[in-house]
Amino acid sequence: MAEALRALGHDVSFLHLQQPLGDEDPALRAYWGDRLYVFRDRFPASWIRRGRRKLFRLTARTLHLDLPVDAYFDPAAARYLAALVDRRPFDVVVVLYVFYSRLLESLPPGVRRLLDTQDVFSNRYRLYGEHGQAREFFSTSPEQEGKALDRANTVIAIQEGDARHFRSVSRTPVRVVGDLAPPLAVEPRGRTAGEPALLFVGGPMGINVHGVSWFIEQVLPIVRGQVPDAELWLVGGISDRIRRPGPGVRRFGFVESLEDLYRRAALVINPQRFGTGLSIKSVDALRRGRPLVTMATGARGLEEGAGTAFLQGESAEELARHVVSVLRDPELAAALGERAVAFAQDYHRRNLQALADVVNGPDAR
């Protein structure tokens, strides 16, 4: 988003609400320079407040209770933001995540308030529980989420499904701005000979573990029954969460560069079976021009590309059939790659225009 806003001609600064009390991340400073502001509250009274908030959140997560939307709010951070805006006036302030939305109340009149939601947090613990997963991150009620949205002039949703939910709980105008990472320069290509690999890149979150474990148990055996040398490559934090992967699974962990693995793998898979927000791993495959096989949940916000820019299935048999087709047919793989690039380019153009409209244009319902 920072790169996109700069490309649109805006002067962009970043306020980091630092959770650890140690030194700041040098990569942040290297990128932002004097446009980086870091809030870290080291006063004893703040430590007590922070401890209370953490205990409250831990209790709620343990008991599977939704949190008040302001459970992460730090009054000292609001004072810091107010002083910063007073010292260096900004025309627009974008706050990420609903649980930081109360910061918008510290802004003076005339500052445009945007809430970039990134995801839906209403009943998130319930959603995870329905799929047998441990409660992760943050969950609140629809009423509390609506309260957060009401603080903004405009709400930014990352895909249309999320936008429909936000419109149902708040009257604040909602605009959809998807992933803003630009397509990468790629050459149309088929499968690399000798490496019928299925690539999955993801973190250790339960939603990834749930989907990948199901894929290993239900889909991969069907694939290997028809393409015996097929392998599933796991990259990122997901590698440590799949304890006993079984035959045909390679765990790479964290790597210096993903590009070589994207280039070598025959296709990318995304077997997510539930979720909200946007599955960035699907976008990353498309913008690299790689054949993608996913489930509907992994195609949230990308639905118009199903069947052309990528292949989509819901059952183990459907996914396996798509995977085997790509592995056996280099021409199909190449065609999917070409259509993926074209889709990613159009998707990026639409999102840039949507961002420009949100930042520059008047609110309209």
Secondary structure, DSSP 8 states (H G I E B T S, - for coil): -HHHHHHTT----EEEE--SSS---HHHHHHHGGGEEEE----HHHHHHHHHHHHHHHHHHHTT----TTTT--HHHHHHHHHHHHHS--SEEEEESGGGGGGGGGS-TT-EEEEE--S--BTHHHHHHHTT----S--B-HHHHHHHHTTSSEEEESSHHHHHHHHHH--S-EEE----------------TT--EEEEE--S-HHHHHHHHHIIIIIHHHHHHHSTT-EEEEESTHHHH-S---TTEEEEES-S-SHHHHHHSSEEEE---S--S--HHHHHHHHTT--EEE-GGGGTT-GGGBTTTBEE-SSHHHHHHHHHHHHH-HHHHHHHHHHHHHHHHHHHHHHHHHHHHHHHS----
